[in-house]
Amino acid sequence: MLFKISLSVSRLESLEDTHCCKVSPGRSTSSKEAEPEPENPQQFLPLWSLMASHSDTLVVFFGATAGANGGKLGSDEREIILLVWQIVDLHEKKVGKIQQRLIKPDTLELTDQCKEETGLSVEELCKAEPLDTVLQQFQQAVSAEVKSLGRSSYTLCVDGPLLIRQAIHPEASKKNLVLPECFYSFVDLKREFHKCCPNAGPVKDLTLPSMLEYLCLPAVNEQMAGVREVKSMMMIIQHILAEPYNHKFSLFEMVKYKFESGACSKTEAVDSETVIRARGLPWQSSDQDIARFFKGLNIAKGGVALCLNAQGRRNGEALVRFINSEHRDMALERHKHHMGSRYIEVYKATGEEFLKIAGGTSNEVAQFLSKENQVIIRMRGLPFTATQQDVLGFLGPESPVTDGTEGLLFVKYPDGRPTGDAFVLFACEEYAQNALKKHKQILGKRYIELFRSTAAEVQQVLNRYMSTPLISTLPPPPMVPMPMLATPSFITTSSTRDCLRLRGLPYTAAIEDILEFMGEHTIDIKPHGVHMVLNQQGRPSGDAFIQMKSADRAFMVTQKCHKKMMKDRYVEVFQCSAEEMSFVLMGGTLNRSGLSPPPCKLPCLSPPTYAAFPAPTAMLSTEAAALYQPPLLATPRTPHPPSHSPAPTLTYYSPQPQLYMNMNMNYTAYYPSPPVSPSTVSYFAAPPGSMAAAVAQPAAPVLPQPGALVRMQGLPYSAGVKDILSFFQGYQYTPEDYSSGALLQLQADSVLVLYNLSGQRSGEALVTFPSEEAARRAVAERSNLPLFGHPVRLMCCE
């Protein structure tokens, strides 16, 4: 029978001592009928959670396992076989009698190291009592002795935290034993000694012999294992309690009763020295199961993050964050310990990994998870048209949702489309059980899956969908030369999410409206960083992209401006990358599946012709003009001797969206409005006098001279630019305008792989040759030759 203390709030108010166990006639609880810890914090509180000074009595406590002991105690998952203790009265300096108890383990097997260190045998342990009985004897013996001393409380004192944290709590958890209150608070003699004698060395290097030597005390001459250690600890304690130290024990360590769930913000600082990755978990395990596996170690609030696979299901891994690095290091010692019949692997992880999984991205999610003591249920497979009222009606009156619609959280993609997932809050277990009974019942024309969830899973599911790129499958950029701009820069391809997408803008919205909408955050916009997306008719599409100075600034804007009103409409604000933004601005289309490349009707292709653009009111360099080439244009390559121009040739481009409309390519083209900054509503700022100089010069062509296109069909879907160049390996041509007459190879920027509407390779490509004659010769020599076993058809585009 185990002694368990449960005190109501009214009784706790009168207590003065906390980090100790009170001696009171509480009823015993059988290990087989162990009651769960009280769920309602308003009715019961742990003793150590109250503020007080210290206990009356110390119980010097020592234990050994059937395997590794000392610094590796508990690391091999072996059971406890020995407990030794002795009481010391802190006021009177009186010492009690040493008590020793052997414990019969479930597995009667001792390692050679254990036999050597303890001197125990299997025969002796066969006659001993099991752990639950010995713990009850310990509780009764200590309580009686403390009471005989006229004292009312006691605290365990151990030589390091391993016995409590790595041996007693894990074993009691596996055997479903309810430990006495005294095992949830203790003092570490090494820490107390270091506080009393700081010059003795760091805590991790302190041992009982080294502490005795520092105090000039003789080593204990005792053969019995456990008794020797307890006597040594008692000598040290008595010495530091006396003159000249007069030490007061005050460094109380706590063991959390239960794991506290909670939300974690992406902006929160997470120390990488406190995080581990657990692998091999049962798929149905919850955060409470993981906390039970690490019982005895203190996990930070909301510090368990279950990892999900690509389908949104648990993949058997979790990231766990502890309160400090010491607890993390002890967790690593549980590598390959067992959860049921499975062994769990434990590795180091980083704070960045933890935030990626558990960090919150939305105020809406934080508000949803702010409701405490709620049971979370996940719904999967909802119709995309399902509303909050549909979900409430599906759950019915027997499963009332907490705060009605406020207790529902629909999971959406970054562009606002529903995913079919939702999370629901229930105030009690009964309501949640009623909801789970509707598992696989029909809503609309779909069956709905319901199962238990956790706060960490809510965060990860939201993170997974909210961080999904706007482009589901982003093809590589076309192989056209894109020299780096000096200043100012326009759009640089990057996966860093330092850009914003504004959706739902009023069609009458202008640049000034967007700047006013951004408010104080306009100072964080990059120069020339506002881009309005136009539709095929050149009218506003209701979308805009904004380049911010950093991903953090972009994140702050999404938090403060999402669904903020502009005129009579609310505007949605999503974080995205420059790569995604550039893809839309250069010709990508917006649809229900995200973004996809511009479609191209290949039978209508003809070699591109390059018309001079009319001169507008703006200008930029030839290098910058290359940024405006439509994605599916193959740029003919004309070799020239290397030369360096002291100044770039200035070229004009039309600000209207009808660029390249004279080509026989069917584009759904989205071209940017003039890139502006908060300080200017114009194109790139021209240096003084440059405009006049540009007007005086004839317009230079944006693209090189025309060439001839060869269309390739039947390519393997895995074939890339290098593979196509290898296909033409050995094929050489002599350019007519090249004076040296040297033979040249095709270059990478002559090849353009084509993609379908889903953003996947279509099995076709365009190759640009310098002349029609060269293109015809390539078709004649290379057509129907195999590439990776696939015959490739070649044809000239007439």
C-alpha positions in Angstrom: 0.0 0.0 0.0 1.4 3.4 -1.0 0.8 6.6 1.0 -0.6 9.4 -1.0 -1.2 13.0 0.1 -4.0 15.1 -1.4 -4.7 18.5 0.2 -7.5 20.9 -0.6 -6.9 24.6 -1.2 -8.4 25.5 2.2 -5.8 23.3 4.0 -2.9 24.4 1.8 -3.5 28.0 2.8 -2.4 27.3 6.3 0.8 25.5 5.4 4.2 27.2 5.7 6.6 24.6 4.4 6.5 23.4 0.9 9.6 21.7 -0.4 8.9 18.8 2.0 6.4 16.1 2.7 3.9 16.7 5.5 3.2 13.9 7.9 -0.5 13.4 8.0 -2.9 10.4 8.3 -3.8 10.3 4.6 -5.3 7.0 3.4 -3.2 4.5 1.5 -3.7 3.7 -2.1 -3.0 0.3 -3.7 -0.6 0.2 -6.6 -3.2 -1.8 -8.5 -5.9 0.7 -7.7 -3.8 3.8 -8.1 -5.9 6.9 -8.5 -4.9 9.3 -11.2 -3.6 12.7 -10.3 -6.3 15.3 -9.7 -7.2 17.0 -13.0 -8.7 20.2 -11.5 -6.0 22.6 -10.3 -8.6 24.6 -8.4 -9.2 21.7 -6.0 -5.7 20.2 -5.5 -2.2 21.6 -5.7 1.1 19.9 -5.3 2.9 20.6 -2.0 6.0 21.9 -3.6 4.1 24.5 -5.5 3.6 26.6 -2.4 6.1 29.3 -1.2 7.9 28.4 2.0 11.4 28.2 3.5 12.5 24.7 4.3 11.6 21.4 6.0 12.3 20.2 9.5 14.0 17.0 8.6 16.2 15.6 5.9 16.0 11.9 4.8 19.3 10.9 3.4 18.4 8.6 0.6 20.4 6.1 -1.5 19.4 3.5 -4.1 21.0 1.0 -6.5 19.7 -0.9 -9.6 20.3 -4.3 -11.0 22.6 -2.8 -13.7 24.6 0.4 -14.0 25.0 2.6 -11.0 26.8 5.8 -10.1 27.0 8.3 -13.0 25.1 5.9 -15.3 22.3 5.1 -12.9 19.1 4.4 -14.8 20.7 4.6 -18.2 20.2 0.8 -18.9 16.5 0.6 -17.7 17.3 -1.9 -15.0 15.1 -2.1 -11.9 15.8 -0.8 -8.4 17.0 -3.6 -6.0 18.2 -1.6 -3.0 17.1 1.4 -0.9 18.9 2.8 2.1 17.9 5.8 4.2 18.7 7.7 7.4 16.9 10.7 9.0 18.6 13.8 10.4 16.8 16.5 12.4 18.0 19.9 11.0 17.1 21.8 14.2 18.5 19.4 16.9 21.2 17.9 14.7 19.9 14.4 15.8 20.5 11.4 13.5 18.2 8.4 13.2 18.8 4.8 12.6 20.0 3.6 9.1 17.3 1.6 7.3 18.0 -0.8 4.5 15.5 -2.6 2.2 16.1 -5.1 -0.6 13.7 -5.1 -3.5 12.7 -8.0 -5.7 12.8 -7.0 -9.4 10.5 -8.5 -12.0 13.6 -9.8 -13.8 15.8 -11.6 -11.5 19.1 -10.9 -13.2 22.1 -8.9 -12.0 25.0 -7.6 -14.0 28.6 -8.4 -13.0 29.1 -4.7 -12.2 26.1 -4.7 -9.9 27.2 -7.8 -8.1 30.7 -6.3 -7.6 29.5 -2.9 -6.4 26.6 -4.1 -4.2 27.7 -7.5 -3.1 24.1 -8.8 -3.6 23.1 -12.0 -5.1 19.9 -13.2 -6.9 19.2 -15.6 -4.0 19.0 -12.6 -1.6 16.7 -10.7 -3.9 14.3 -13.7 -4.3 13.4 -13.3 -0.6 12.8 -9.5 -0.9 9.5 -7.6 -1.3 8.5 -5.9 -4.6 8.9 -2.1 -5.1 5.4 -1.1 -4.2 5.6 -2.8 -0.8 9.0 -1.4 0.0 7.9 2.1 -0.9 4.9 1.7 1.5 7.3 0.5 4.2 9.6 3.4 3.6 6.6 5.9 3.8 5.4 4.4 7.1 8.8 4.1 8.7 9.9 7.6 7.8 6.5 9.1 8.9 6.6 7.4 12.2 10.2 8.4 12.9 9.6 12.0 11.9 6.6 12.1 14.2 8.6 10.7 17.1 11.1 13.5 16.7 8.2 16.0 17.1 8.7 17.2 13.5 6.0 17.7 10.8 7.8 17.6 7.5 10.8 16.1 5.7 12.7 16.3 2.4 14.7 13.7 0.6 18.4 14.4 0.2 20.3 12.5 -2.5 23.7 12.3 -4.0 22.8 13.7 -7.4 19.4 13.7 -9.1 19.7 10.4 -11.0 18.1 8.2 -8.4 14.9 10.2 -8.3 14.7 11.3 -11.9 16.2 8.4 -13.8 15.3 5.4 -11.6 12.4 5.8 -9.3 10.0 7.9 -11.4 10.5 5.9 -14.7 10.1 2.6 -13.0 7.1 3.7 -11.0 5.5 5.1 -14.2 6.0 1.8 -16.0 4.5 -0.2 -13.1 1.6 2.3 -12.7 2.6 3.1 -9.1 1.6 6.3 -7.4 4.6 7.7 -5.7 4.4 9.5 -2.3 4.6 13.3 -2.4 8.2 13.3 -1.1 9.5 12.0 -4.4 8.4 15.2 -6.2 10.7 17.4 -4.2 14.3 16.8 -3.1 17.7 18.4 -2.5 20.9 17.5 -4.2 23.8 17.2 -1.8 26.2 18.1 -4.5 24.5 21.4 -5.3 24.1 22.3 -1.6 27.8 21.5 -1.1 28.8 23.7 -4.0 26.8 26.5 -2.7 28.4 26.1 0.7 31.9 25.5 -0.6 32.2 27.1 -4.1 35.9 26.5 -4.2 35.5 22.7 -4.1 35.0 22.6 -7.9 32.1 22.3 -10.3 29.0 20.3 -9.3 29.5 17.7 -12.0 33.0 16.8 -10.7 31.9 16.4 -7.1 31.9 12.9 -5.5 31.4 11.7 -2.0 35.2 11.0 -1.5 36.1 14.4 -3.0 33.7 16.3 -0.7 35.0 14.4 2.4 38.5 15.2 1.4 37.7 18.9 0.9 36.2 19.0 4.4 39.2 17.0 5.8 37.0 14.2 6.9 38.1 10.5 6.9 36.6 8.1 4.4 33.9 5.8 5.8 35.1 2.3 6.5 32.0 0.3 5.7 31.6 -2.9 3.5 27.8 -2.9 3.1 26.7 -1.2 -0.2 24.4 1.7 0.4 25.2 2.0 4.0 28.7 3.3 3.2 27.2 6.0 0.9 24.5 7.1 3.4 27.1 7.4 6.2 29.4 9.5 4.0 26.5 11.8 3.1 25.5 12.1 6.7 29.0 13.1 7.8 29.1 15.8 5.1 25.7 17.2 6.1 26.5 17.3 9.8 29.7 19.1 9.0 28.2 21.9 6.8 25.4 22.4 9.3 27.9 23.2 12.0 30.3 26.1 12.5 31.8 27.8 10.5 29.4 26.9 7.6 26.0 27.0 9.3 24.5 26.0 5.9 20.8 26.2 5.2 19.4 23.8 2.7 17.4 25.8 0.1 18.1 24.5 -3.4 15.0 22.4 -3.8 14.5 20.5 -7.0 11.0 19.7 -8.3 9.6 16.9 -10.4 6.5 18.0 -12.4 3.4 16.0 -11.7 2.1 16.2 -15.3 2.9 17.6 -18.6 1.4 21.1 -19.3 0.3 21.6 -22.9 0.4 25.1 -24.4 1.2 27.1 -27.5 4.7 28.2 -28.6 5.4 31.3 -30.7 7.8 31.3 -33.6 9.4 34.4 -32.2 10.2 32.6 -28.9 13.9 31.9 -28.3 14.5 28.1 -27.9 17.9 26.9 -26.7 19.2 24.1 -28.8 20.8 22.6 -25.7 17.3 21.7 -24.4 15.8 19.9 -27.4 15.8 16.2 -28.3 14.2 14.1 -31.1 12.5 10.9 -30.1 12.1 8.3 -32.9 10.2 5.0 -33.1 7.1 6.2 -31.2 3.9 4.2 -31.6 1.7 6.1 -34.2 -1.1 6.5 -31.7 1.0 7.9 -28.9 0.1 11.3 -27.6 2.0 14.1 -26.0 1.0 12.7 -22.6 2.5 9.3 -23.5 5.7 10.9 -24.5 5.8 12.9 -21.2 5.2 9.6 -19.4 8.2 8.1 -21.2 10.4 10.9 -19.9 8.8 10.8 -16.4 11.1 12.4 -13.8 12.4 15.0 -16.2 10.8 18.4 -16.5 9.5 19.2 -20.0 8.8 22.8 -20.8 5.2 23.9 -21.2 4.0 22.9 -24.6 7.4 21.2 -25.1 6.2 18.1 -27.0 5.7 18.4 -30.7 4.6 15.4 -32.6 6.0 15.2 -36.2 3.7 14.5 -39.1 4.4 12.9 -42.5 3.5 14.4 -45.9 -0.1 13.1 -45.5 -0.5 14.9 -42.2 -0.3 11.7 -40.1 2.0 11.1 -37.2 5.3 9.5 -38.4 6.5 8.1 -35.1 8.8 11.0 -34.2 8.5 13.9 -31.8 10.6 16.9 -30.7 10.8 17.4 -27.0 11.9 20.6 -25.2 13.1 20.4 -21.6 13.5 23.2 -19.1 17.3 23.1 -19.2 20.3 21.4 -20.7 20.8 19.1 -17.6 17.4 17.5 -18.1 18.1 17.2 -21.9 21.3 15.4 -21.1 19.4 13.0 -18.8 16.8 12.4 -21.6 19.6 11.4 -24.0 20.6 8.7 -21.5 17.2 7.1 -22.2 18.2 6.2 -25.7 16.6 2.8 -26.7 14.5 2.7 -23.5 11.1 1.1 -24.1 7.6 2.4 -24.5 5.5 -0.7 -24.3 7.2 -3.2 -26.5 9.0 -0.6 -28.7 12.3 0.9 -28.0 12.6 4.6 -28.5 15.7 6.3 -30.0 16.6 9.6 -28.5 18.9 12.1 -30.3 19.9 15.7 -30.0 17.9 18.3 -31.9 18.0 22.1 -32.4 15.8 24.9 -31.3 15.2 25.8 -34.9 13.9 22.3 -35.6 11.5 22.6 -32.6 10.2 26.0 -33.7 9.7 24.7 -37.3 7.4 22.0 -35.9 5.8 23.6 -32.9 6.1 27.4 -33.4 2.9 29.2 -33.9 2.4 31.5 -36.9 -0.9 33.0 -36.3 -2.7 35.1 -33.7 -5.8 33.1 -34.6 -4.1 29.8 -33.6 -2.7 31.4 -30.4 -6.1 32.6 -29.4 -7.6 29.1 -30.2 -5.0 27.4 -28.0 -5.2 30.0 -25.2 -8.3 28.2 -23.7 -6.9 25.9 -21.0 -8.1 22.5 -19.8 -9.8 21.7 -23.2 -10.0 18.4 -25.0 -8.9 18.9 -28.6 -10.4 16.8 -31.4 -9.2 16.8 -35.0 -11.7 16.5 -37.9 -10.4 15.3 -41.2 -12.1 15.0 -44.6 -14.5 17.9 -44.3 -16.2 19.1 -47.5 -14.4 22.2 -48.8 -17.8 24.0 -48.6 -18.4 23.1 -45.0 -19.2 26.0 -42.7 -19.0 26.4 -39.0 -22.7 25.8 -38.6 -22.4 22.6 -40.7 -19.7 21.3 -38.3 -21.7 22.3 -35.2 -24.8 20.6 -36.6 -22.7 17.5 -37.4 -21.5 17.2 -33.8 -25.0 17.7 -32.4 -26.2 19.0 -29.0 -24.7 16.1 -27.1 -21.2 17.4 -28.0 -21.4 21.1 -27.4 -18.3 23.0 -28.7 -16.5 25.3 -26.3 -17.7 28.9 -27.0 -19.6 27.8 -30.1 -17.9 28.9 -33.3 -15.0 30.3 -31.3 -14.0 26.7 -30.5 -13.6 25.8 -34.1 -10.5 26.3 -36.1 -10.5 25.5 -39.9 -7.1 24.7 -41.4 -6.5 26.6 -44.7 -3.8 27.0 -47.3 -1.9 30.3 -47.4 -4.2 31.6 -50.1 -7.3 30.9 -48.0 -8.5 27.7 -49.6 -9.8 25.0 -47.2 -7.8 21.9 -46.6 -10.6 19.7 -45.2 -9.2 19.7 -41.7 -10.5 21.4 -38.6 -9.8 21.3 -34.8 -12.6 21.5 -32.2 -12.4 22.3 -28.5 -14.6 20.5 -25.9 -14.9 21.5 -22.2 -14.8 17.9 -20.8 -14.0 14.3 -21.7 -17.7 13.4 -21.9 -18.3 15.8 -24.7 -15.2 14.7 -26.6 -16.2 11.0 -26.3 -19.7 11.8 -27.7 -18.0 13.5 -30.6 -15.6 10.6 -31.3 -18.6 8.3 -31.7 -19.4 10.2 -34.9 -16.1 8.9 -36.4 -16.6 8.1 -40.2 -20.2 9.4 -40.2 -21.3 11.4 -43.2 -21.3 15.1 -43.6 -22.6 16.2 -47.1 -21.3 13.4 -49.3 -18.1 12.6 -47.3 -17.3 10.6 -44.3 -15.5 12.5 -41.5 -12.6 11.1 -39.4 -12.4 12.2 -35.8 -9.6 11.5 -33.4 -7.8 13.0 -30.4 -5.3 15.7 -30.9 -2.9 17.9 -29.0 -1.9 21.6 -28.9 1.4 20.7 -30.5 -0.3 18.9 -33.4 -2.6 21.9 -34.0 0.5 24.1 -34.4 2.2 21.6 -36.7 -0.7 21.1 -38.9 -1.2 24.8 -39.2 2.5 25.3 -39.8 2.6 22.7 -42.5 -0.3 24.1 -44.5 0.5 27.8 -43.9 4.2 27.2 -45.0 3.1 25.3 -48.1 4.6 27.3 -51.0 2.1 29.1 -53.2 3.6 27.2 -56.1 3.0 23.5 -55.5 5.6 22.4 -58.0 7.9 25.2 -59.1 9.9 24.5 -62.3 13.4 25.7 -62.6 13.7 29.1 -64.1 14.2 29.4 -67.9 17.8 29.3 -69.0 18.2 32.8 -70.1 21.1 35.0 -69.1 20.1 37.1 -66.1 23.1 39.3 -65.1 23.1 40.6 -61.6 22.0 44.2 -61.3 24.1 46.6 -59.3 21.7 49.2 -58.0 18.9 49.3 -57.7 18.0 45.6 -57.6 14.6 44.5 -58.9 13.6 40.9 -58.1 16.1 38.3 -57.0 15.1 34.7 -56.8 15.2 33.4 -53.3 13.3 30.9 -51.1 13.4 33.2 -48.1 9.9 34.2 -47.2 10.5 37.9 -47.1 7.7 38.9 -49.4 4.0 39.5 -49.0 1.0 38.6 -51.1 -2.1 40.9 -50.7 -5.3 39.3 -51.9 -8.7 40.8 -52.3 -7.7 44.4 -53.0 -10.4 46.7 -54.3 -10.0 47.0 -58.1 -9.8 50.7 -57.6 -6.9 50.4 -55.2 -3.8 52.4 -56.1 -0.2 52.4 -54.8 -1.1 55.1 -52.3 -3.9 52.9 -50.9 -1.5 50.0 -50.4 1.0 52.3 -48.6 -1.7 53.7 -46.4 -2.9 50.1 -45.7 0.6 49.1 -44.6 0.8 52.1 -42.2 3.9 52.2 -40.1 5.3 49.1 -41.9 5.9 51.1 -45.1 9.4 51.9 -43.9 10.2 48.2 -44.1 9.4 47.9 -47.8 12.4 47.5 -50.1 13.0 50.2 -52.7 10.8 49.5 -55.7 9.2 46.7 -53.8 5.4 47.1 -54.5 4.1 45.1 -57.5 0.5 45.0 -58.6 -0.7 42.0 -60.6 -2.7 42.8 -63.7 -5.0 40.4 -65.6 -4.8 39.5 -69.3 -6.7 42.6 -70.2 -4.3 44.8 -68.3 -6.7 45.5 -65.5 -6.0 45.1 -61.7 -6.5 41.5 -60.6 -7.0 42.3 -56.9 -3.6 40.9 -56.0 -0.3 42.6 -55.2 3.1 41.5 -54.0 5.4 43.5 -51.7 9.1 42.9 -51.0 10.0 43.5 -47.4 13.5 44.0 -45.9 13.5 40.7 -44.0 11.3 37.6 -43.3 10.7 38.9 -39.7 9.3 42.2 -41.0 7.0 40.3 -43.4 5.9 38.0 -40.6 5.0 41.0 -38.4 2.9 42.5 -41.2 0.9 39.3 -41.7 0.2 39.4 -38.0 -1.1 43.0 -37.9 -2.6 43.5 -41.3 -4.2 40.2 -42.2 -7.9 40.7 -42.9 -7.6 44.5 -42.2 -10.0 46.6 -44.1 -9.1 48.6 -47.3 -12.1 50.8 -48.3 -15.1 48.4 -48.1 -13.1 45.2 -48.4 -11.0 43.2 -46.1 -7.5 42.2 -47.5 -5.8 38.9 -46.8 -2.0 39.1 -46.3 0.2 36.0 -46.7 3.9 35.5 -46.4 5.7 34.2 -49.5 9.1 34.0 -51.1 10.6 36.2 -53.9 10.8 33.1 -56.0 7.0 32.7 -55.9 6.4 36.4 -56.3 8.8 36.6 -59.3 7.1 33.6 -60.9 3.7 35.3 -60.9 5.0 38.6 -62.0 6.9 37.1 -64.9 3.9 35.2 -66.3 2.6 32.6 -63.8 -1.2 32.1 -63.4 -3.3 32.0 -60.3 -5.7 29.2 -59.9 -7.3 26.9 -57.3 -4.2 24.6 -57.3 -1.8 27.5 -56.5 0.4 28.9 -59.2 1.4 27.3 -62.5 3.5 28.3 -65.5 2.0 30.1 -68.5 0.4 27.6 -70.9 1.9 27.3 -74.4 0.2 26.0 -77.5 3.2 24.4 -79.1 1.7 23.8 -82.6 1.3 27.5 -82.9 5.0 28.2 -82.1 7.1 30.2 -84.5 10.5 31.7 -84.2 10.2 34.8 -82.1 10.5 38.1 -83.8 11.8 41.1 -81.9 10.1 44.4 -82.4 11.4 47.6 -81.0 9.3 48.8 -78.1 7.8 52.3 -78.1 9.6 54.7 -75.9 7.8 55.2 -72.6 8.6 57.6 -69.8 11.1 55.2 -68.1 14.2 53.4 -68.9 16.5 50.7 -67.7 19.6 48.9 -68.8 19.8 46.0 -71.3 20.7 43.7 -68.4 17.7 44.7 -66.4 15.4 44.4 -69.4 16.2 40.7 -69.5 14.1 40.3 -66.3 11.0 41.1 -68.4 11.4 38.3 -70.9 8.4 35.9 -70.7 9.3 32.6 -69.1 8.8 30.4 -72.2 11.0 32.4 -74.6 14.1 30.7 -75.8 16.8 33.3 -76.3 19.0 32.7 -79.4 22.6 32.6 -78.6 24.9 34.6 -80.8 28.6 34.3 -79.9 30.6 37.5 -79.8 34.2 38.2 -78.7 34.3 39.2 -75.1 34.1 42.9 -74.7 33.5 45.3 -71.8 31.4 48.3 -72.3 32.1 51.2 -69.9 28.4 51.9 -69.6 25.4 49.8 -70.2 23.3 50.5 -73.2 19.9 52.0 -72.2 16.8 50.3 -73.4 13.1 51.3 -73.1 10.3 49.0 -72.3 6.5 49.5 -72.2 4.8 49.7 -68.8 1.7 48.2 -70.4 1.0 44.4 -70.1 1.0 43.8 -73.9 4.7 42.8 -74.0 5.5 40.2 -76.7 1.9 40.0 -77.8 3.0 39.8 -81.4 4.3 36.3 -80.9 2.2 33.3 -81.8 2.3 32.0 -78.2 -0.9 31.8 -76.1 0.1 33.4 -72.8 -2.0 34.1 -69.8 0.3 36.9 -68.9 0.6 38.8 -65.6 3.0 41.7 -65.7 4.0 43.9 -62.9 2.9 47.5 -62.4 5.8 49.9 -62.1 7.9 48.8 -59.1 7.7 51.6 -56.6 9.0 52.4 -53.1 7.4 54.4 -50.3 9.3 57.4 -51.4 8.7 57.4 -55.1 5.9 56.4 -57.5 8.0 55.8 -60.6 10.2 53.3 -62.3 13.9 53.0 -61.5 15.4 56.3 -60.6 17.5 57.6 -63.4 20.7 59.5 -62.7 20.8 63.2 -63.7 21.0 63.6 -67.4 20.5 60.0 -68.2 17.0 60.5 -69.5 18.1 63.1 -72.1 21.1 60.9 -73.1 18.8 57.9 -73.5 16.3 59.8 -75.7 19.1 61.0 -77.9 20.2 57.4 -78.5 18.4 55.0 -80.8 16.6 52.2 -79.1 18.7 49.1 -78.7 17.1 45.7 -79.2 16.2 44.0 -75.9 17.0 40.5 -77.3 19.7 39.1 -79.6 19.2 38.6 -83.3 16.6 36.0 -84.4 17.3 32.3 -84.6 15.5 29.1 -85.4 13.6 26.9 -83.0 13.7 23.1 -82.9 11.0 21.4 -81.0 11.8 18.1 -79.1 9.1 15.6 -78.3 9.1 12.3 -76.4 11.7 13.4 -73.8 11.9 11.4 -70.6 10.2 13.4 -67.8 13.4 13.3 -65.9 15.4 14.9 -68.7 17.0 18.3 -67.9 19.0 20.9 -69.7 22.3 18.9 -69.3 20.7 15.8 -70.7 19.5 17.7 -73.8 22.9 19.2 -74.3 24.4 15.7 -74.0 21.9 14.5 -76.7 23.4 17.1 -79.1 27.0 16.4 -77.9 29.3 16.4 -80.8 27.0 18.5 -82.9 28.8 21.6 -84.0 28.0 24.6 -86.1 30.0 27.5 -87.6 28.3 30.9 -87.1 28.4 32.9 -90.3 29.3 36.1 -88.5 32.2 34.6 -86.5 35.4 35.7 -88.1 37.6 32.9 -86.8 35.5 30.1 -88.3 35.9 28.0 -85.1 33.3 25.3 -84.5 31.0 26.0 -81.5 28.8 23.8 -79.2 25.3 24.5 -78.1 25.1 26.3 -74.8 22.8 25.9 -71.8 20.9 29.1 -72.5 19.9 27.7 -75.9 17.7 25.0 -74.3 14.3 25.6 -72.7 12.4 22.7 -71.0 8.6 23.1 -71.2 6.2 22.5 -68.4 2.5 21.6 -68.3 -0.3 23.4 -66.3 0.5 21.4 -63.2 4.1 22.7 -63.2 5.5 19.3 -64.2 7.8 18.6 -67.2 5.8 17.9 -70.3 8.3 15.8 -72.1 9.0 18.5 -74.7 11.7 21.2 -75.1 12.7 24.0 -77.4 16.3 24.4 -78.6 17.5 27.6 -80.3 19.9 27.4 -83.2 21.7 30.4 -84.7 20.3 29.8 -88.2 17.6 28.0 -90.1 20.1 25.9 -91.9 21.7 24.7 -88.6 18.3 23.8 -87.2 17.4 21.7 -90.3 20.7 19.9 -90.2 20.2 19.1 -86.5 16.7 17.6 -87.2 18.1 15.5 -90.1 21.0 14.1 -88.0 19.5 13.7 -84.6 15.8 12.9 -85.1 14.5 9.6 -83.5 17.8 9.0 -81.7 17.3 7.6 -78.2 17.7 9.5 -74.9 17.5 7.2 -71.9 15.9 4.6 -74.1 13.2 7.0 -75.4 13.3 7.9 -79.1 13.2 11.7 -79.4 11.4 13.4 -82.3 12.8 16.6 -83.6 11.0 19.1 -85.9 11.6 22.6 -87.0 9.0 25.2 -85.9 7.8 26.8 -89.1 
